[in-house]
């Protein structure tokens, strides 16, 4: 029983870390997209 609980906890932690990693990746990509958008649409100086 204890082993099953430990396995479930590990699976949950792995899932959470995976989700966090995906969110961080999306944040970086969206920031890059916003910067590219600003560069494209900012008036040329």
C-alpha positions in Angstrom: 0.0 0.0 0.0 2.8 2.4 0.9 4.6 1.7 -2.4 1.5 2.6 -4.3 1.1 5.9 -2.5 4.8 6.7 -3.1 4.4 5.9 -6.8 1.3 8.1 -7.0 3.1 11.0 -5.4 6.1 10.6 -7.8 3.7 10.5 -10.7 1.9 13.7 -9.5 5.2 15.5 -9.0 6.4 14.5 -12.4 3.2 15.7 -14.0 3.4 19.0 -12.1 7.0 19.6 -13.1 6.1 18.7 -16.8 3.2 21.2 -16.7 5.5 23.9 -15.2 8.2 23.2 -17.8 5.5 23.6 -20.6 4.2 26.8 -19.1 7.8 28.3 -18.8 8.4 27.3 -22.4 5.2 29.0 -23.6 6.1 32.1 -21.6 9.5 32.3 -23.3 7.9 31.8 -26.7 5.2 34.3 -26.2 7.7 36.9 -25.0 9.8 36.3 -28.1 6.6 36.6 -30.3 5.7 39.9 -28.6 9.2 41.3 -29.2 9.1 40.2 -32.8 5.7 41.9 -33.2 7.0 45.1 -31.6 10.0 45.1 -34.0 7.8 44.5 -37.0 5.2 47.2 -36.1 7.4 49.8 -34.5 8.0 52.9 -36.7 11.4 52.7 -38.3 13.8 55.2 -36.7 
